Amino acid sequence: MTEDRGFPSNSKLDTTVPHSARVWNYWLGGKDHFAVDRAVGDEVIAHIPDIPIGAKSERAFLKRVVRFLVEDADIRQFLDVGTGLPSADNTHEVAQSLDPRCRVVYIDNDPLVMAHACALLTSAPGGSCDYVEADLRQPDTILAAARQTLDFSQPIGLMLLGVVNHLMDDDVAYGSVAQLVQAMPTGSYLVLTHSTAEIHGEPMLRVMRETTERGGTPIRARTKMELERFFDGLDLLEPGVVTCSRWRPDPESDEPEVYLFGGIGRIG
């Protein structure tokens, strides 16, 4: 494998420290990662062998949620914060496969991710995709940019998948999410996934500490009760906050419980 395969040639890449989006891409079976990312990914797998299963389970969760929002909730626009490196079945691909008119705004704070998004995430005719470099801790910036593409008089699917767990401070995490939720029109939905240690216990906490110490993006676990707090004031849909593999699984699914909890709540 060529080390820089798939990366924009003008990107300033630091290949000496692990990158959370590239490690995640490695677990998903993608090609956009370096030796340092694979080394960290393999170390985590040594402690928690089902880590790649969890990554793929979250992507399957995304597909089920977006299908629900388009087909059952009549959502046609999405604000996806914490995009990560493009892979198969991105939000706009799933949504626009159901209705090509869907509009999606992708947000990430990493220039590398944004370079990939602009190059690879192409809208279907009749819909639209936009890409904004911003941080979840900057909800005002995110909302101002999203209003350039999304109609805030109509419901929006607010997607926060695997991003809130990078906000270490609770006040910042809850405050940032609440500000985004409060700006959403009535009938919108919050979709959130987050790492937890309730499935694997201390091994999960240990790999999080070690990854952070190696220079990776800081990450933390939260409990189910802590995650339910993000949905305060919302109509939390059944089955509530559960491991991603157990949120309305496809009938043929036999996935085990994974280390990512997910939930979806109706706003207003």
Contacts in CASP RR format, 6 or more apart in sequence:
PFRMAT RR
TARGET T0000
AUTHOR 0000-0000-0000
METHOD contacts of the structure
MODEL  1
MTEDRGFPSNSKLDTTVPHSARVWNYWLGGKDHFAVDRAVGDEVIAHIPD
IPIGAKSERAFLKRVVRFLVEDADIRQFLDVGTGLPSADNTHEVAQSLDP
RCRVVYIDNDPLVMAHACALLTSAPGGSCDYVEADLRQPDTILAAARQTL
DFSQPIGLMLLGVVNHLMDDDVAYGSVAQLVQAMPTGSYLVLTHSTAEIH
GEPMLRVMRETTERGGTPIRARTKMELERFFDGLDLLEPGVVTCSRWRPD
PESDEPEVYLFGGIGRIG
1 31 0 8 1.000
3 15 0 8 1.000
3 34 0 8 1.000
3 35 0 8 1.000
4 13 0 8 1.000
5 31 0 8 1.000
5 32 0 8 1.000
6 31 0 8 1.000
6 32 0 8 1.000
7 13 0 8 1.000
7 32 0 8 1.000
7 112 0 8 1.000
7 116 0 8 1.000
8 112 0 8 1.000
8 115 0 8 1.000
8 116 0 8 1.000
8 119 0 8 1.000
10 115 0 8 1.000
11 111 0 8 1.000
11 112 0 8 1.000
11 115 0 8 1.000
12 111 0 8 1.000
13 34 0 8 1.000
13 112 0 8 1.000
15 34 0 8 1.000
15 35 0 8 1.000
15 36 0 8 1.000
16 36 0 8 1.000
17 36 0 8 1.000
17 214 0 8 1.000
17 215 0 8 1.000
17 216 0 8 1.000
18 36 0 8 1.000
18 37 0 8 1.000
18 39 0 8 1.000
18 40 0 8 1.000
18 41 0 8 1.000
18 211 0 8 1.000
18 214 0 8 1.000
18 215 0 8 1.000
18 216 0 8 1.000
19 33 0 8 1.000
19 34 0 8 1.000
19 37 0 8 1.000
19 110 0 8 1.000
19 112 0 8 1.000
19 216 0 8 1.000
19 217 0 8 1.000
20 166 0 8 1.000
20 211 0 8 1.000
20 216 0 8 1.000
20 217 0 8 1.000
20 219 0 8 1.000
21 84 0 8 1.000
21 85 0 8 1.000
21 110 0 8 1.000
21 112 0 8 1.000
21 113 0 8 1.000
22 32 0 8 1.000
22 33 0 8 1.000
22 34 0 8 1.000
22 37 0 8 1.000
22 85 0 8 1.000
23 33 0 8 1.000
23 37 0 8 1.000
23 40 0 8 1.000
23 41 0 8 1.000
23 44 0 8 1.000
23 211 0 8 1.000
24 55 0 8 1.000
24 84 0 8 1.000
24 85 0 8 1.000
25 31 0 8 1.000
25 32 0 8 1.000
25 33 0 8 1.000
25 37 0 8 1.000
25 85 0 8 1.000
25 87 0 8 1.000
26 33 0 8 1.000
26 37 0 8 1.000
26 38 0 8 1.000
26 41 0 8 1.000
27 41 0 8 1.000
27 51 0 8 1.000
27 52 0 8 1.000
27 54 0 8 1.000
27 55 0 8 1.000
27 56 0 8 1.000
28 52 0 8 1.000
28 55 0 8 1.000
28 56 0 8 1.000
28 59 0 8 1.000
28 87 0 8 1.000
28 88 0 8 1.000
29 52 0 8 1.000
30 87 0 8 1.000
32 85 0 8 1.000
32 116 0 8 1.000
40 211 0 8 1.000
40 214 0 8 1.000
40 216 0 8 1.000
41 51 0 8 1.000
43 207 0 8 1.000
43 210 0 8 1.000
44 51 0 8 1.000
44 207 0 8 1.000
44 211 0 8 1.000
45 51 0 8 1.000
45 52 0 8 1.000
47 203 0 8 1.000
47 206 0 8 1.000
47 207 0 8 1.000
48 200 0 8 1.000
48 203 0 8 1.000
48 204 0 8 1.000
48 207 0 8 1.000
48 259 0 8 1.000
50 256 0 8 1.000
50 258 0 8 1.000
50 259 0 8 1.000
51 259 0 8 1.000
53 255 0 8 1.000
53 256 0 8 1.000
53 258 0 8 1.000
54 244 0 8 1.000
54 245 0 8 1.000
54 258 0 8 1.000
54 259 0 8 1.000
54 260 0 8 1.000
57 243 0 8 1.000
57 244 0 8 1.000
57 245 0 8 1.000
57 255 0 8 1.000
57 258 0 8 1.000
57 260 0 8 1.000
58 161 0 8 1.000
58 162 0 8 1.000
58 193 0 8 1.000
58 244 0 8 1.000
58 258 0 8 1.000
58 260 0 8 1.000
59 87 0 8 1.000
59 88 0 8 1.000
59 89 0 8 1.000
60 244 0 8 1.000
60 245 0 8 1.000
60 250 0 8 1.000
60 253 0 8 1.000
60 255 0 8 1.000
61 161 0 8 1.000
61 193 0 8 1.000
61 244 0 8 1.000
61 245 0 8 1.000
61 247 0 8 1.000
61 260 0 8 1.000
61 262 0 8 1.000
62 89 0 8 1.000
62 91 0 8 1.000
62 94 0 8 1.000
62 159 0 8 1.000
62 161 0 8 1.000
63 89 0 8 1.000
63 94 0 8 1.000
64 247 0 8 1.000
64 248 0 8 1.000
64 249 0 8 1.000
64 250 0 8 1.000
65 191 0 8 1.000
65 247 0 8 1.000
65 264 0 8 1.000
66 78 0 8 1.000
66 91 0 8 1.000
66 94 0 8 1.000
66 95 0 8 1.000
66 98 0 8 1.000
67 94 0 8 1.000
67 98 0 8 1.000
68 248 0 8 1.000
68 264 0 8 1.000
69 75 0 8 1.000
69 78 0 8 1.000
69 95 0 8 1.000
69 157 0 8 1.000
69 189 0 8 1.000
69 191 0 8 1.000
70 76 0 8 1.000
70 95 0 8 1.000
70 98 0 8 1.000
70 99 0 8 1.000
70 102 0 8 1.000
71 98 0 8 1.000
73 155 0 8 1.000
73 187 0 8 1.000
73 189 0 8 1.000
73 266 0 8 1.000
74 155 0 8 1.000
75 155 0 8 1.000
75 156 0 8 1.000
75 157 0 8 1.000
75 188 0 8 1.000
75 189 0 8 1.000
76 95 0 8 1.000
76 99 0 8 1.000
76 101 0 8 1.000
76 102 0 8 1.000
76 103 0 8 1.000
76 154 0 8 1.000
77 102 0 8 1.000
77 103 0 8 1.000
77 104 0 8 1.000
77 150 0 8 1.000
77 151 0 8 1.000
77 154 0 8 1.000
77 155 0 8 1.000
77 156 0 8 1.000
77 157 0 8 1.000
78 91 0 8 1.000
78 92 0 8 1.000
78 95 0 8 1.000
78 102 0 8 1.000
78 103 0 8 1.000
78 104 0 8 1.000
78 105 0 8 1.000
78 156 0 8 1.000
78 157 0 8 1.000
78 158 0 8 1.000
78 159 0 8 1.000
79 104 0 8 1.000
79 105 0 8 1.000
79 107 0 8 1.000
79 142 0 8 1.000
79 146 0 8 1.000
79 150 0 8 1.000
79 156 0 8 1.000
79 157 0 8 1.000
79 158 0 8 1.000
79 159 0 8 1.000
79 180 0 8 1.000
80 91 0 8 1.000
80 104 0 8 1.000
80 105 0 8 1.000
80 106 0 8 1.000
80 107 0 8 1.000
80 159 0 8 1.000
80 161 0 8 1.000
81 107 0 8 1.000
81 108 0 8 1.000
81 136 0 8 1.000
81 142 0 8 1.000
81 158 0 8 1.000
81 159 0 8 1.000
81 160 0 8 1.000
81 163 0 8 1.000
81 180 0 8 1.000
82 106 0 8 1.000
82 107 0 8 1.000
82 108 0 8 1.000
82 109 0 8 1.000
82 113 0 8 1.000
82 136 0 8 1.000
82 160 0 8 1.000
82 161 0 8 1.000
82 162 0 8 1.000
82 163 0 8 1.000
83 90 0 8 1.000
83 106 0 8 1.000
83 107 0 8 1.000
83 108 0 8 1.000
83 113 0 8 1.000
83 117 0 8 1.000
83 131 0 8 1.000
84 108 0 8 1.000
84 110 0 8 1.000
84 113 0 8 1.000
85 112 0 8 1.000
85 113 0 8 1.000
85 116 0 8 1.000
86 116 0 8 1.000
86 117 0 8 1.000
86 120 0 8 1.000
86 121 0 8 1.000
90 121 0 8 1.000
91 104 0 8 1.000
91 106 0 8 1.000
91 159 0 8 1.000
92 102 0 8 1.000
92 104 0 8 1.000
92 106 0 8 1.000
92 121 0 8 1.000
92 123 0 8 1.000
92 124 0 8 1.000
92 129 0 8 1.000
95 102 0 8 1.000
95 104 0 8 1.000
96 102 0 8 1.000
96 123 0 8 1.000
96 124 0 8 1.000
96 127 0 8 1.000
100 124 0 8 1.000
100 125 0 8 1.000
100 126 0 8 1.000
100 127 0 8 1.000
101 126 0 8 1.000
101 127 0 8 1.000
102 127 0 8 1.000
103 127 0 8 1.000
103 128 0 8 1.000
103 129 0 8 1.000
103 149 0 8 1.000
103 150 0 8 1.000
104 123 0 8 1.000
104 128 0 8 1.000
104 129 0 8 1.000
104 130 0 8 1.000
105 129 0 8 1.000
105 130 0 8 1.000
105 131 0 8 1.000
105 132 0 8 1.000
105 145 0 8 1.000
105 146 0 8 1.000
105 149 0 8 1.000
105 150 0 8 1.000
106 117 0 8 1.000
106 121 0 8 1.000
106 129 0 8 1.000
106 130 0 8 1.000
106 131 0 8 1.000
106 132 0 8 1.000
107 132 0 8 1.000
107 133 0 8 1.000
107 134 0 8 1.000
107 136 0 8 1.000
107 142 0 8 1.000
107 145 0 8 1.000
107 146 0 8 1.000
108 114 0 8 1.000
108 117 0 8 1.000
108 131 0 8 1.000
108 133 0 8 1.000
108 134 0 8 1.000
109 133 0 8 1.000
109 134 0 8 1.000
109 135 0 8 1.000
109 136 0 8 1.000
110 133 0 8 1.000
111 133 0 8 1.000
114 131 0 8 1.000
114 133 0 8 1.000
117 131 0 8 1.000
118 131 0 8 1.000
121 129 0 8 1.000
121 131 0 8 1.000
122 129 0 8 1.000
123 129 0 8 1.000
128 149 0 8 1.000
130 145 0 8 1.000
130 148 0 8 1.000
130 149 0 8 1.000
132 141 0 8 1.000
132 142 0 8 1.000
132 145 0 8 1.000
132 146 0 8 1.000
134 141 0 8 1.000
134 142 0 8 1.000
134 145 0 8 1.000
135 141 0 8 1.000
136 142 0 8 1.000
136 160 0 8 1.000
136 163 0 8 1.000
136 164 0 8 1.000
136 166 0 8 1.000
136 167 0 8 1.000
136 176 0 8 1.000
136 177 0 8 1.000
137 167 0 8 1.000
137 172 0 8 1.000
137 176 0 8 1.000
139 176 0 8 1.000
139 179 0 8 1.000
139 180 0 8 1.000
139 183 0 8 1.000
140 179 0 8 1.000
142 180 0 8 1.000
143 180 0 8 1.000
143 183 0 8 1.000
146 152 0 8 1.000
150 156 0 8 1.000
152 183 0 8 1.000
152 184 0 8 1.000
152 185 0 8 1.000
153 185 0 8 1.000
154 185 0 8 1.000
155 184 0 8 1.000
155 185 0 8 1.000
155 186 0 8 1.000
155 187 0 8 1.000
155 188 0 8 1.000
155 189 0 8 1.000
156 184 0 8 1.000
156 185 0 8 1.000
156 188 0 8 1.000
156 189 0 8 1.000
157 184 0 8 1.000
157 188 0 8 1.000
157 189 0 8 1.000
157 190 0 8 1.000
157 191 0 8 1.000
158 180 0 8 1.000
158 181 0 8 1.000
158 184 0 8 1.000
158 188 0 8 1.000
158 189 0 8 1.000
158 190 0 8 1.000
158 191 0 8 1.000
158 267 0 8 1.000
159 191 0 8 1.000
160 177 0 8 1.000
160 180 0 8 1.000
160 190 0 8 1.000
160 191 0 8 1.000
160 192 0 8 1.000
160 193 0 8 1.000
161 191 0 8 1.000
161 192 0 8 1.000
161 193 0 8 1.000
162 193 0 8 1.000
162 194 0 8 1.000
162 195 0 8 1.000
162 260 0 8 1.000
164 173 0 8 1.000
164 177 0 8 1.000
164 192 0 8 1.000
164 194 0 8 1.000
164 230 0 8 1.000
165 194 0 8 1.000
165 195 0 8 1.000
165 219 0 8 1.000
165 220 0 8 1.000
165 221 0 8 1.000
165 222 0 8 1.000
166 217 0 8 1.000
166 218 0 8 1.000
166 219 0 8 1.000
167 173 0 8 1.000
167 176 0 8 1.000
168 218 0 8 1.000
168 220 0 8 1.000
170 226 0 8 1.000
174 229 0 8 1.000
174 230 0 8 1.000
177 190 0 8 1.000
177 192 0 8 1.000
177 230 0 8 1.000
181 190 0 8 1.000
181 234 0 8 1.000
181 267 0 8 1.000
184 190 0 8 1.000
184 267 0 8 1.000
185 267 0 8 1.000
186 267 0 8 1.000
186 268 0 8 1.000
187 266 0 8 1.000
187 267 0 8 1.000
187 268 0 8 1.000
188 266 0 8 1.000
188 267 0 8 1.000
188 268 0 8 1.000
189 264 0 8 1.000
189 265 0 8 1.000
189 266 0 8 1.000
189 267 0 8 1.000
190 230 0 8 1.000
190 231 0 8 1.000
190 234 0 8 1.000
190 264 0 8 1.000
190 265 0 8 1.000
190 267 0 8 1.000
191 262 0 8 1.000
191 263 0 8 1.000
191 264 0 8 1.000
191 265 0 8 1.000
192 227 0 8 1.000
192 230 0 8 1.000
192 231 0 8 1.000
192 262 0 8 1.000
192 263 0 8 1.000
192 264 0 8 1.000
193 244 0 8 1.000
193 260 0 8 1.000
193 261 0 8 1.000
193 262 0 8 1.000
193 263 0 8 1.000
194 221 0 8 1.000
194 222 0 8 1.000
194 227 0 8 1.000
194 260 0 8 1.000
194 261 0 8 1.000
194 262 0 8 1.000
195 204 0 8 1.000
195 208 0 8 1.000
195 219 0 8 1.000
195 220 0 8 1.000
195 221 0 8 1.000
195 222 0 8 1.000
195 259 0 8 1.000
195 260 0 8 1.000
196 204 0 8 1.000
196 221 0 8 1.000
196 222 0 8 1.000
196 223 0 8 1.000
196 224 0 8 1.000
196 227 0 8 1.000
196 243 0 8 1.000
196 259 0 8 1.000
196 260 0 8 1.000
196 261 0 8 1.000
197 204 0 8 1.000
197 205 0 8 1.000
197 221 0 8 1.000
197 259 0 8 1.000
198 221 0 8 1.000
198 223 0 8 1.000
198 224 0 8 1.000
198 261 0 8 1.000
199 243 0 8 1.000
199 257 0 8 1.000
199 258 0 8 1.000
199 259 0 8 1.000
200 259 0 8 1.000
204 221 0 8 1.000
204 259 0 8 1.000
205 221 0 8 1.000
208 219 0 8 1.000
208 220 0 8 1.000
208 221 0 8 1.000
211 219 0 8 1.000
212 218 0 8 1.000
212 219 0 8 1.000
224 241 0 8 1.000
224 261 0 8 1.000
227 241 0 8 1.000
227 261 0 8 1.000
227 262 0 8 1.000
227 263 0 8 1.000
228 236 0 8 1.000
228 240 0 8 1.000
228 241 0 8 1.000
231 241 0 8 1.000
231 263 0 8 1.000
231 265 0 8 1.000
234 265 0 8 1.000
234 266 0 8 1.000
234 267 0 8 1.000
234 268 0 8 1.000
235 265 0 8 1.000
235 266 0 8 1.000
235 268 0 8 1.000
236 263 0 8 1.000
236 264 0 8 1.000
236 265 0 8 1.000
237 263 0 8 1.000
237 264 0 8 1.000
237 265 0 8 1.000
237 266 0 8 1.000
239 246 0 8 1.000
239 247 0 8 1.000
239 248 0 8 1.000
240 247 0 8 1.000
240 263 0 8 1.000
241 261 0 8 1.000
241 262 0 8 1.000
241 263 0 8 1.000
242 261 0 8 1.000
242 262 0 8 1.000
242 263 0 8 1.000
243 257 0 8 1.000
243 258 0 8 1.000
243 259 0 8 1.000
243 260 0 8 1.000
243 261 0 8 1.000
243 262 0 8 1.000
244 258 0 8 1.000
244 260 0 8 1.000
244 261 0 8 1.000
244 262 0 8 1.000
245 253 0 8 1.000
245 255 0 8 1.000
245 256 0 8 1.000
245 257 0 8 1.000
245 258 0 8 1.000
246 257 0 8 1.000
247 262 0 8 1.000
247 263 0 8 1.000
247 264 0 8 1.000
249 255 0 8 1.000
END
